[in-house]
Amino acid sequence: MAKLTGSTNYKFTEVQRLLSLVAKFLPLGKDEWERLASSYNSNRGRGIAEQDYESLRRKFKMLYSTRKPTGVAYMPPHVK
């Protein structure tokens, strides 16, 4: 899927908030992801775009499918 014009990347704080909500809700189906998205969007900061549940689910899938880097001692905290 191509990136839309004007869309932004997730900031580190947004990724941390997403991961904490996933740990709290443990979403499996569409309804649970929608509940997570409503919680995510209700607590978002000023200037941060609203995300739909599909976008949050895709971002989480991308994060958990990230491979552990080999040969590098440093690993970003959201990859661990």
PyMOL Python script that loads the backbone (N, CA, C, O; Angstrom):
from pymol import cmd

cmd.read_pdbstr("""\
ATOM      1  N   MET A   1       0.842  -1.167   0.000  1.00  0.00           N
ATOM      2  CA  MET A   1       0.000   0.000   0.000  1.00  0.00           C
ATOM      3  C   MET A   1       0.890   1.234   0.000  1.00  0.00           C
ATOM      4  O   MET A   1       1.845   1.303   0.773  1.00  0.00           O
ATOM      5  N   ALA A   2       0.600   2.184  -0.833  1.00  0.00           N
ATOM      6  CA  ALA A   2       1.391   3.407  -0.944  1.00  0.00           C
ATOM      7  C   ALA A   2       1.049   4.362   0.193  1.00  0.00           C
ATOM      8  O   ALA A   2      -0.082   4.395   0.678  1.00  0.00           O
ATOM      9  N   LYS A   3       2.036   5.129   0.601  1.00  0.00           N
ATOM     10  CA  LYS A   3       1.830   6.115   1.652  1.00  0.00           C
ATOM     11  C   LYS A   3       1.055   7.291   1.073  1.00  0.00           C
ATOM     12  O   LYS A   3       1.373   7.774  -0.013  1.00  0.00           O
ATOM     13  N   LEU A   4       0.049   7.747   1.790  1.00  0.00           N
ATOM     14  CA  LEU A   4      -0.774   8.854   1.337  1.00  0.00           C
ATOM     15  C   LEU A   4      -0.029  10.173   1.468  1.00  0.00           C
ATOM     16  O   LEU A   4       0.791  10.342   2.371  1.00  0.00           O
ATOM     17  N   THR A   5      -0.308  11.086   0.586  1.00  0.00           N
ATOM     18  CA  THR A   5       0.288  12.408   0.652  1.00  0.00           C
ATOM     19  C   THR A   5      -0.210  13.123   1.901  1.00  0.00           C
ATOM     20  O   THR A   5      -1.410  13.162   2.171  1.00  0.00           O
ATOM     21  N   GLY A   6       0.715  13.683   2.649  1.00  0.00           N
ATOM     22  CA  GLY A   6       0.346  14.405   3.861  1.00  0.00           C
ATOM     23  C   GLY A   6       0.294  13.537   5.101  1.00  0.00           C
ATOM     24  O   GLY A   6       0.126  14.061   6.203  1.00  0.00           O
ATOM     25  N   SER A   7       0.433  12.234   4.962  1.00  0.00           N
ATOM     26  CA  SER A   7       0.417  11.369   6.137  1.00  0.00           C
ATOM     27  C   SER A   7       1.775  11.421   6.825  1.00  0.00           C
ATOM     28  O   SER A   7       2.795  11.705   6.196  1.00  0.00           O
ATOM     29  N   THR A   8       1.771  11.144   8.120  1.00  0.00           N
ATOM     30  CA  THR A   8       3.006  11.223   8.897  1.00  0.00           C
ATOM     31  C   THR A   8       3.339   9.866   9.494  1.00  0.00           C
ATOM     32  O   THR A   8       2.483   8.989   9.606  1.00  0.00           O
ATOM     33  N   ASN A   9       4.591   9.714   9.872  1.00  0.00           N
ATOM     34  CA  ASN A   9       5.021   8.500  10.556  1.00  0.00           C
ATOM     35  C   ASN A   9       4.617   8.564  12.020  1.00  0.00           C
ATOM     36  O   ASN A   9       4.327   9.636  12.550  1.00  0.00           O
ATOM     37  N   TYR A  10       4.603   7.407  12.668  1.00  0.00           N
ATOM     38  CA  TYR A  10       4.329   7.356  14.092  1.00  0.00           C
ATOM     39  C   TYR A  10       5.556   7.851  14.845  1.00  0.00           C
ATOM     40  O   TYR A  10       6.683   7.471  14.529  1.00  0.00           O
ATOM     41  N   LYS A  11       5.334   8.694  15.833  1.00  0.00           N
ATOM     42  CA  LYS A  11       6.418   9.144  16.698  1.00  0.00           C
ATOM     43  C   LYS A  11       6.658   8.072  17.759  1.00  0.00           C
ATOM     44  O   LYS A  11       5.812   7.206  17.980  1.00  0.00           O
ATOM     45  N   PHE A  12       7.819   8.140  18.413  1.00  0.00           N
ATOM     46  CA  PHE A  12       8.170   7.140  19.421  1.00  0.00           C
ATOM     47  C   PHE A  12       7.120   7.086  20.535  1.00  0.00           C
ATOM     48  O   PHE A  12       6.765   6.000  20.995  1.00  0.00           O
ATOM     49  N   THR A  13       6.622   8.244  20.971  1.00  0.00           N
ATOM     50  CA  THR A  13       5.617   8.265  22.043  1.00  0.00           C
ATOM     51  C   THR A  13       4.310   7.621  21.590  1.00  0.00           C
ATOM     52  O   THR A  13       3.627   6.980  22.389  1.00  0.00           O
ATOM     53  N   GLU A  14       3.961   7.784  20.324  1.00  0.00           N
ATOM     54  CA  GLU A  14       2.744   7.162  19.798  1.00  0.00           C
ATOM     55  C   GLU A  14       2.889   5.643  19.758  1.00  0.00           C
ATOM     56  O   GLU A  14       1.942   4.917  20.063  1.00  0.00           O
ATOM     57  N   VAL A  15       4.072   5.165  19.382  1.00  0.00           N
ATOM     58  CA  VAL A  15       4.326   3.720  19.357  1.00  0.00           C
ATOM     59  C   VAL A  15       4.250   3.165  20.776  1.00  0.00           C
ATOM     60  O   VAL A  15       3.672   2.100  20.996  1.00  0.00           O
ATOM     61  N   GLN A  16       4.830   3.878  21.735  1.00  0.00           N
ATOM     62  CA  GLN A  16       4.778   3.427  23.127  1.00  0.00           C
ATOM     63  C   GLN A  16       3.335   3.362  23.621  1.00  0.00           C
ATOM     64  O   GLN A  16       2.951   2.407  24.297  1.00  0.00           O
ATOM     65  N   ARG A  17       2.534   4.378  23.284  1.00  0.00           N
ATOM     66  CA  ARG A  17       1.126   4.381  23.700  1.00  0.00           C
ATOM     67  C   ARG A  17       0.367   3.236  23.050  1.00  0.00           C
ATOM     68  O   ARG A  17      -0.456   2.592  23.701  1.00  0.00           O
ATOM     69  N   LEU A  18       0.633   2.974  21.771  1.00  0.00           N
ATOM     70  CA  LEU A  18      -0.009   1.856  21.081  1.00  0.00           C
ATOM     71  C   LEU A  18       0.344   0.534  21.755  1.00  0.00           C
ATOM     72  O   LEU A  18      -0.534  -0.295  21.997  1.00  0.00           O
ATOM     73  N   LEU A  19       1.623   0.334  22.059  1.00  0.00           N
ATOM     74  CA  LEU A  19       2.050  -0.920  22.676  1.00  0.00           C
ATOM     75  C   LEU A  19       1.461  -1.096  24.075  1.00  0.00           C
ATOM     76  O   LEU A  19       1.117  -2.213  24.460  1.00  0.00           O
ATOM     77  N   SER A  20       1.340  -0.018  24.832  1.00  0.00           N
ATOM     78  CA  SER A  20       0.740  -0.142  26.165  1.00  0.00           C
ATOM     79  C   SER A  20      -0.747  -0.465  26.070  1.00  0.00           C
ATOM     80  O   SER A  20      -1.267  -1.224  26.887  1.00  0.00           O
ATOM     81  N   LEU A  21      -1.439   0.104  25.077  1.00  0.00           N
ATOM     82  CA  LEU A  21      -2.858  -0.214  24.900  1.00  0.00           C
ATOM     83  C   LEU A  21      -3.058  -1.642  24.405  1.00  0.00           C
ATOM     84  O   LEU A  21      -4.020  -2.303  24.795  1.00  0.00           O
ATOM     85  N   VAL A  22      -2.168  -2.118  23.557  1.00  0.00           N
ATOM     86  CA  VAL A  22      -2.256  -3.507  23.092  1.00  0.00           C
ATOM     87  C   VAL A  22      -2.057  -4.450  24.276  1.00  0.00           C
ATOM     88  O   VAL A  22      -2.755  -5.458  24.389  1.00  0.00           O
ATOM     89  N   ALA A  23      -1.116  -4.132  25.152  1.00  0.00           N
ATOM     90  CA  ALA A  23      -0.895  -4.964  26.340  1.00  0.00           C
ATOM     91  C   ALA A  23      -2.107  -4.928  27.268  1.00  0.00           C
ATOM     92  O   ALA A  23      -2.418  -5.925  27.920  1.00  0.00           O
ATOM     93  N   LYS A  24      -2.785  -3.800  27.330  1.00  0.00           N
ATOM     94  CA  LYS A  24      -3.958  -3.656  28.196  1.00  0.00           C
ATOM     95  C   LYS A  24      -5.180  -4.369  27.620  1.00  0.00           C
ATOM     96  O   LYS A  24      -5.861  -5.101  28.338  1.00  0.00           O
ATOM     97  N   PHE A  25      -5.465  -4.164  26.325  1.00  0.00           N
ATOM     98  CA  PHE A  25      -6.676  -4.700  25.704  1.00  0.00           C
ATOM     99  C   PHE A  25      -6.507  -6.109  25.134  1.00  0.00           C
ATOM    100  O   PHE A  25      -7.476  -6.868  25.085  1.00  0.00           O
ATOM    101  N   LEU A  26      -5.307  -6.470  24.708  1.00  0.00           N
ATOM    102  CA  LEU A  26      -5.044  -7.750  24.045  1.00  0.00           C
ATOM    103  C   LEU A  26      -6.072  -8.013  22.933  1.00  0.00           C
ATOM    104  O   LEU A  26      -6.812  -8.995  22.995  1.00  0.00           O
ATOM    105  N   PRO A  27      -6.119  -7.141  21.922  1.00  0.00           N
ATOM    106  CA  PRO A  27      -7.148  -7.240  20.883  1.00  0.00           C
ATOM    107  C   PRO A  27      -6.939  -8.427  19.952  1.00  0.00           C
ATOM    108  O   PRO A  27      -5.825  -8.696  19.502  1.00  0.00           O
ATOM    109  N   LEU A  28      -8.024  -9.125  19.674  1.00  0.00           N
ATOM    110  CA  LEU A  28      -7.989 -10.245  18.736  1.00  0.00           C
ATOM    111  C   LEU A  28      -8.850  -9.972  17.514  1.00  0.00           C
ATOM    112  O   LEU A  28      -8.420 -10.201  16.384  1.00  0.00           O
ATOM    113  N   GLY A  29     -10.049  -9.489  17.734  1.00  0.00           N
ATOM    114  CA  GLY A  29     -10.973  -9.268  16.624  1.00  0.00           C
ATOM    115  C   GLY A  29     -11.187  -7.798  16.319  1.00  0.00           C
ATOM    116  O   GLY A  29     -10.606  -6.918  16.954  1.00  0.00           O
ATOM    117  N   LYS A  30     -12.030  -7.556  15.336  1.00  0.00           N
ATOM    118  CA  LYS A  30     -12.302  -6.197  14.865  1.00  0.00           C
ATOM    119  C   LYS A  30     -12.875  -5.320  15.974  1.00  0.00           C
ATOM    120  O   LYS A  30     -12.465  -4.169  16.127  1.00  0.00           O
ATOM    121  N   ASP A  31     -13.816  -5.854  16.747  1.00  0.00           N
ATOM    122  CA  ASP A  31     -14.443  -5.068  17.810  1.00  0.00           C
ATOM    123  C   ASP A  31     -13.426  -4.612  18.850  1.00  0.00           C
ATOM    124  O   ASP A  31     -13.476  -3.476  19.323  1.00  0.00           O
ATOM    125  N   GLU A  32     -12.508  -5.502  19.200  1.00  0.00           N
ATOM    126  CA  GLU A  32     -11.496  -5.155  20.201  1.00  0.00           C
ATOM    127  C   GLU A  32     -10.512  -4.123  19.661  1.00  0.00           C
ATOM    128  O   GLU A  32     -10.071  -3.241  20.398  1.00  0.00           O
ATOM    129  N   TRP A  33     -10.163  -4.229  18.369  1.00  0.00           N
ATOM    130  CA  TRP A  33      -9.284  -3.230  17.757  1.00  0.00           C
ATOM    131  C   TRP A  33      -9.991  -1.884  17.663  1.00  0.00           C
ATOM    132  O   TRP A  33      -9.347  -0.846  17.817  1.00  0.00           O
ATOM    133  N   GLU A  34     -11.297  -1.875  17.414  1.00  0.00           N
ATOM    134  CA  GLU A  34     -12.050  -0.619  17.378  1.00  0.00           C
ATOM    135  C   GLU A  34     -12.096   0.027  18.757  1.00  0.00           C
ATOM    136  O   GLU A  34     -11.991   1.247  18.875  1.00  0.00           O
ATOM    137  N   ARG A  35     -12.251  -0.787  19.802  1.00  0.00           N
ATOM    138  CA  ARG A  35     -12.240  -0.266  21.173  1.00  0.00           C
ATOM    139  C   ARG A  35     -10.873   0.321  21.506  1.00  0.00           C
ATOM    140  O   ARG A  35     -10.780   1.379  22.127  1.00  0.00           O
ATOM    141  N   LEU A  36      -9.812  -0.370  21.089  1.00  0.00           N
ATOM    142  CA  LEU A  36      -8.455   0.128  21.296  1.00  0.00           C
ATOM    143  C   LEU A  36      -8.259   1.446  20.545  1.00  0.00           C
ATOM    144  O   LEU A  36      -7.664   2.380  21.084  1.00  0.00           O
ATOM    145  N   ALA A  37      -8.751   1.530  19.316  1.00  0.00           N
ATOM    146  CA  ALA A  37      -8.605   2.751  18.515  1.00  0.00           C
ATOM    147  C   ALA A  37      -9.343   3.921  19.155  1.00  0.00           C
ATOM    148  O   ALA A  37      -8.840   5.044  19.153  1.00  0.00           O
ATOM    149  N   SER A  38     -10.522   3.672  19.699  1.00  0.00           N
ATOM    150  CA  SER A  38     -11.254   4.772  20.345  1.00  0.00           C
ATOM    151  C   SER A  38     -10.523   5.245  21.594  1.00  0.00           C
ATOM    152  O   SER A  38     -10.501   6.443  21.878  1.00  0.00           O
ATOM    153  N   SER A  39      -9.928   4.327  22.338  1.00  0.00           N
ATOM    154  CA  SER A  39      -9.131   4.712  23.505  1.00  0.00           C
ATOM    155  C   SER A  39      -7.878   5.463  23.082  1.00  0.00           C
ATOM    156  O   SER A  39      -7.513   6.463  23.701  1.00  0.00           O
ATOM    157  N   TYR A  40      -7.221   4.991  22.037  1.00  0.00           N
ATOM    158  CA  TYR A  40      -6.014   5.635  21.510  1.00  0.00           C
ATOM    159  C   TYR A  40      -6.322   7.064  21.065  1.00  0.00           C
ATOM    160  O   TYR A  40      -5.571   7.989  21.373  1.00  0.00           O
ATOM    161  N   ASN A  41      -7.419   7.240  20.346  1.00  0.00           N
ATOM    162  CA  ASN A  41      -7.766   8.555  19.813  1.00  0.00           C
ATOM    163  C   ASN A  41      -8.296   9.505  20.880  1.00  0.00           C
ATOM    164  O   ASN A  41      -8.158  10.721  20.742  1.00  0.00           O
ATOM    165  N   SER A  42      -8.900   8.974  21.941  1.00  0.00           N
ATOM    166  CA  SER A  42      -9.428   9.854  22.985  1.00  0.00           C
ATOM    167  C   SER A  42      -8.307  10.474  23.813  1.00  0.00           C
ATOM    168  O   SER A  42      -8.499  11.535  24.408  1.00  0.00           O
ATOM    169  N   ASN A  43      -7.140   9.831  23.862  1.00  0.00           N
ATOM    170  CA  ASN A  43      -6.023  10.335  24.665  1.00  0.00           C
ATOM    171  C   ASN A  43      -4.901  10.918  23.824  1.00  0.00           C
ATOM    172  O   ASN A  43      -3.805  11.137  24.339  1.00  0.00           O
ATOM    173  N   ARG A  44      -5.138  11.171  22.564  1.00  0.00           N
ATOM    174  CA  ARG A  44      -4.064  11.668  21.707  1.00  0.00           C
ATOM    175  C   ARG A  44      -3.791  13.130  22.001  1.00  0.00           C
ATOM    176  O   ARG A  44      -4.675  13.879  22.418  1.00  0.00           O
ATOM    177  N   GLY A  45      -2.556  13.513  21.777  1.00  0.00           N
ATOM    178  CA  GLY A  45      -2.139  14.888  22.020  1.00  0.00           C
ATOM    179  C   GLY A  45      -2.562  15.826  20.912  1.00  0.00           C
ATOM    180  O   GLY A  45      -3.050  15.411  19.861  1.00  0.00           O
ATOM    181  N   ARG A  46      -2.366  17.070  21.172  1.00  0.00           N
ATOM    182  CA  ARG A  46      -2.708  18.099  20.186  1.00  0.00           C
ATOM    183  C   ARG A  46      -1.765  17.993  18.989  1.00  0.00           C
ATOM    184  O   ARG A  46      -0.553  17.866  19.162  1.00  0.00           O
ATOM    185  N   GLY A  47      -2.306  18.043  17.802  1.00  0.00           N
ATOM    186  CA  GLY A  47      -1.494  17.973  16.597  1.00  0.00           C
ATOM    187  C   GLY A  47      -1.189  16.559  16.134  1.00  0.00           C
ATOM    188  O   GLY A  47      -0.506  16.377  15.126  1.00  0.00           O
ATOM    189  N   ILE A  48      -1.682  15.555  16.849  1.00  0.00           N
ATOM    190  CA  ILE A  48      -1.470  14.159  16.460  1.00  0.00           C
ATOM    191  C   ILE A  48      -2.714  13.682  15.716  1.00  0.00           C
ATOM    192  O   ILE A  48      -3.838  13.847  16.192  1.00  0.00           O
ATOM    193  N   ALA A  49      -2.503  13.101  14.565  1.00  0.00           N
ATOM    194  CA  ALA A  49      -3.617  12.681  13.713  1.00  0.00           C
ATOM    195  C   ALA A  49      -4.406  11.537  14.344  1.00  0.00           C
ATOM    196  O   ALA A  49      -3.854  10.699  15.057  1.00  0.00           O
ATOM    197  N   GLU A  50      -5.711  11.520  14.066  1.00  0.00           N
ATOM    198  CA  GLU A  50      -6.563  10.425  14.521  1.00  0.00           C
ATOM    199  C   GLU A  50      -6.284   9.208  13.648  1.00  0.00           C
ATOM    200  O   GLU A  50      -6.137   9.331  12.432  1.00  0.00           O
ATOM    201  N   GLN A  51      -6.212   8.038  14.267  1.00  0.00           N
ATOM    202  CA  GLN A  51      -5.909   6.797  13.552  1.00  0.00           C
ATOM    203  C   GLN A  51      -7.117   5.867  13.612  1.00  0.00           C
ATOM    204  O   GLN A  51      -7.773   5.769  14.650  1.00  0.00           O
ATOM    205  N   ASP A  52      -7.414   5.189  12.512  1.00  0.00           N
ATOM    206  CA  ASP A  52      -8.473   4.189  12.537  1.00  0.00           C
ATOM    207  C   ASP A  52      -7.886   2.856  13.014  1.00  0.00           C
ATOM    208  O   ASP A  52      -6.669   2.703  13.115  1.00  0.00           O
ATOM    209  N   TYR A  53      -8.765   1.903  13.303  1.00  0.00           N
ATOM    210  CA  TYR A  53      -8.294   0.643  13.869  1.00  0.00           C
ATOM    211  C   TYR A  53      -7.413  -0.128  12.893  1.00  0.00           C
ATOM    212  O   TYR A  53      -6.492  -0.827  13.316  1.00  0.00           O
ATOM    213  N   GLU A  54      -7.680  -0.012  11.586  1.00  0.00           N
ATOM    214  CA  GLU A  54      -6.861  -0.724  10.597  1.00  0.00           C
ATOM    215  C   GLU A  54      -5.429  -0.203  10.596  1.00  0.00           C
ATOM    216  O   GLU A  54      -4.480  -0.982  10.500  1.00  0.00           O
ATOM    217  N   SER A  55      -5.277   1.096  10.703  1.00  0.00           N
ATOM    218  CA  SER A  55      -3.948   1.701  10.727  1.00  0.00           C
ATOM    219  C   SER A  55      -3.175   1.244  11.964  1.00  0.00           C
ATOM    220  O   SER A  55      -1.995   0.908  11.868  1.00  0.00           O
ATOM    221  N   LEU A  56      -3.831   1.230  13.114  1.00  0.00           N
ATOM    222  CA  LEU A  56      -3.177   0.792  14.350  1.00  0.00           C
ATOM    223  C   LEU A  56      -2.817  -0.687  14.275  1.00  0.00           C
ATOM    224  O   LEU A  56      -1.742  -1.092  14.718  1.00  0.00           O
ATOM    225  N   ARG A  57      -3.709  -1.487  13.717  1.00  0.00           N
ATOM    226  CA  ARG A  57      -3.441  -2.920  13.586  1.00  0.00           C
ATOM    227  C   ARG A  57      -2.265  -3.178  12.647  1.00  0.00           C
ATOM    228  O   ARG A  57      -1.410  -4.015  12.938  1.00  0.00           O
ATOM    229  N   ARG A  58      -2.219  -2.462  11.520  1.00  0.00           N
ATOM    230  CA  ARG A  58      -1.097  -2.596  10.586  1.00  0.00           C
ATOM    231  C   ARG A  58       0.219  -2.201  11.239  1.00  0.00           C
ATOM    232  O   ARG A  58       1.234  -2.873  11.057  1.00  0.00           O
ATOM    233  N   LYS A  59       0.203  -1.109  11.999  1.00  0.00           N
ATOM    234  CA  LYS A  59       1.427  -0.656  12.663  1.00  0.00           C
ATOM    235  C   LYS A  59       1.891  -1.700  13.668  1.00  0.00           C
ATOM    236  O   LYS A  59       3.085  -1.986  13.750  1.00  0.00           O
ATOM    237  N   PHE A  60       0.965  -2.276  14.436  1.00  0.00           N
ATOM    238  CA  PHE A  60       1.339  -3.294  15.408  1.00  0.00           C
ATOM    239  C   PHE A  60       1.889  -4.530  14.712  1.00  0.00           C
ATOM    240  O   PHE A  60       2.882  -5.100  15.164  1.00  0.00           O
ATOM    241  N   LYS A  61       1.257  -4.955  13.613  1.00  0.00           N
ATOM    242  CA  LYS A  61       1.757  -6.117  12.868  1.00  0.00           C
ATOM    243  C   LYS A  61       3.152  -5.853  12.327  1.00  0.00           C
ATOM    244  O   LYS A  61       4.004  -6.742  12.334  1.00  0.00           O
ATOM    245  N   MET A  62       3.389  -4.631  11.856  1.00  0.00           N
ATOM    246  CA  MET A  62       4.712  -4.275  11.357  1.00  0.00           C
ATOM    247  C   MET A  62       5.744  -4.319  12.490  1.00  0.00           C
ATOM    248  O   MET A  62       6.879  -4.748  12.281  1.00  0.00           O
ATOM    249  N   LEU A  63       5.349  -3.879  13.680  1.00  0.00           N
ATOM    250  CA  LEU A  63       6.279  -3.877  14.812  1.00  0.00           C
ATOM    251  C   LEU A  63       6.614  -5.294  15.272  1.00  0.00           C
ATOM    252  O   LEU A  63       7.779  -5.608  15.512  1.00  0.00           O
ATOM    253  N   TYR A  64       5.590  -6.159  15.397  1.00  0.00           N
ATOM    254  CA  TYR A  64       5.906  -7.489  15.911  1.00  0.00           C
ATOM    255  C   TYR A  64       6.548  -8.383  14.861  1.00  0.00           C
ATOM    256  O   TYR A  64       7.120  -9.416  15.209  1.00  0.00           O
ATOM    257  N   SER A  65       6.469  -8.013  13.586  1.00  0.00           N
ATOM    258  CA  SER A  65       7.140  -8.822  12.566  1.00  0.00           C
ATOM    259  C   SER A  65       8.549  -8.312  12.260  1.00  0.00           C
ATOM    260  O   SER A  65       9.241  -8.872  11.410  1.00  0.00           O
ATOM    261  N   THR A  66       8.977  -7.248  12.955  1.00  0.00           N
ATOM    262  CA  THR A  66      10.334  -6.728  12.776  1.00  0.00           C
ATOM    263  C   THR A  66      11.326  -7.744  13.312  1.00  0.00           C
ATOM    264  O   THR A  66      11.195  -8.219  14.440  1.00  0.00           O
ATOM    265  N   ARG A  67      12.303  -8.068  12.508  1.00  0.00           N
ATOM    266  CA  ARG A  67      13.305  -9.040  12.924  1.00  0.00           C
ATOM    267  C   ARG A  67      14.328  -8.397  13.839  1.00  0.00           C
ATOM    268  O   ARG A  67      14.650  -7.216  13.710  1.00  0.00           O
ATOM    269  N   LYS A  68      14.827  -9.192  14.759  1.00  0.00           N
ATOM    270  CA  LYS A  68      15.872  -8.742  15.664  1.00  0.00           C
ATOM    271  C   LYS A  68      17.146  -8.542  14.844  1.00  0.00           C
ATOM    272  O   LYS A  68      17.556  -9.444  14.113  1.00  0.00           O
ATOM    273  N   PRO A  69      17.775  -7.373  14.956  1.00  0.00           N
ATOM    274  CA  PRO A  69      18.989  -7.136  14.178  1.00  0.00           C
ATOM    275  C   PRO A  69      20.137  -8.028  14.644  1.00  0.00           C
ATOM    276  O   PRO A  69      20.327  -8.222  15.845  1.00  0.00           O
ATOM    277  N   THR A  70      20.893  -8.566  13.707  1.00  0.00           N
ATOM    278  CA  THR A  70      22.022  -9.420  14.062  1.00  0.00           C
ATOM    279  C   THR A  70      23.316  -8.643  13.924  1.00  0.00           C
ATOM    280  O   THR A  70      23.466  -7.809  13.031  1.00  0.00           O
ATOM    281  N   GLY A  71      24.242  -8.925  14.816  1.00  0.00           N
ATOM    282  CA  GLY A  71      25.546  -8.288  14.756  1.00  0.00           C
ATOM    283  C   GLY A  71      25.575  -6.884  15.314  1.00  0.00           C
ATOM    284  O   GLY A  71      26.620  -6.233  15.282  1.00  0.00           O
ATOM    285  N   VAL A  72      24.455  -6.399  15.824  1.00  0.00           N
ATOM    286  CA  VAL A  72      24.402  -5.057  16.390  1.00  0.00           C
ATOM    287  C   VAL A  72      24.030  -5.183  17.864  1.00  0.00           C
ATOM    288  O   VAL A  72      23.035  -5.823  18.206  1.00  0.00           O
ATOM    289  N   ALA A  73      24.823  -4.576  18.725  1.00  0.00           N
ATOM    290  CA  ALA A  73      24.564  -4.680  20.162  1.00  0.00           C
ATOM    291  C   ALA A  73      23.340  -3.868  20.580  1.00  0.00           C
ATOM    292  O   ALA A  73      22.618  -4.268  21.493  1.00  0.00           O
ATOM    293  N   TYR A  74      23.103  -2.747  19.932  1.00  0.00           N
ATOM    294  CA  TYR A  74      21.977  -1.887  20.303  1.00  0.00           C
ATOM    295  C   TYR A  74      20.705  -2.327  19.584  1.00  0.00           C
ATOM    296  O   TYR A  74      20.708  -2.588  18.381  1.00  0.00           O
ATOM    297  N   MET A  75      19.624  -2.403  20.346  1.00  0.00           N
ATOM    298  CA  MET A  75      18.324  -2.731  19.776  1.00  0.00           C
ATOM    299  C   MET A  75      17.315  -1.713  20.306  1.00  0.00           C
ATOM    300  O   MET A  75      17.228  -1.526  21.520  1.00  0.00           O
ATOM    301  N   PRO A  76      16.554  -1.052  19.438  1.00  0.00           N
ATOM    302  CA  PRO A  76      15.560  -0.088  19.912  1.00  0.00           C
ATOM    303  C   PRO A  76      14.572  -0.754  20.869  1.00  0.00           C
ATOM    304  O   PRO A  76      14.232  -1.922  20.681  1.00  0.00           O
ATOM    305  N   PRO A  77      14.104  -0.032  21.893  1.00  0.00           N
ATOM    306  CA  PRO A  77      13.215  -0.635  22.896  1.00  0.00           C
ATOM    307  C   PRO A  77      11.912  -1.178  22.324  1.00  0.00           C
ATOM    308  O   PRO A  77      11.382  -2.159  22.846  1.00  0.00           O
ATOM    309  N   HIS A  78      11.377  -0.566  21.263  1.00  0.00           N
ATOM    310  CA  HIS A  78      10.108  -1.055  20.722  1.00  0.00           C
ATOM    311  C   HIS A  78      10.286  -2.319  19.887  1.00  0.00           C
ATOM    312  O   HIS A  78       9.294  -2.955  19.533  1.00  0.00           O
ATOM    313  N   VAL A  79      11.531  -2.704  19.559  1.00  0.00           N
ATOM    314  CA  VAL A  79      11.782  -3.952  18.832  1.00  0.00           C
ATOM    315  C   VAL A  79      11.925  -5.111  19.812  1.00  0.00           C
ATOM    316  O   VAL A  79      11.589  -6.249  19.485  1.00  0.00           O
ATOM    317  N   LYS A  80      12.424  -4.824  21.012  1.00  0.00           N
ATOM    318  CA  LYS A  80      12.590  -5.867  22.029  1.00  0.00           C
ATOM    319  C   LYS A  80      11.261  -6.475  22.316  1.00  0.00           C
ATOM    320  O   LYS A  80      11.162  -7.380  23.145  1.00  0.00           O
TER     321      LYS A  80
END
""", "prot")
cmd.dss("prot")
cmd.show_as("cartoon", "prot")
cmd.util.cbc("prot")
cmd.orient("prot")
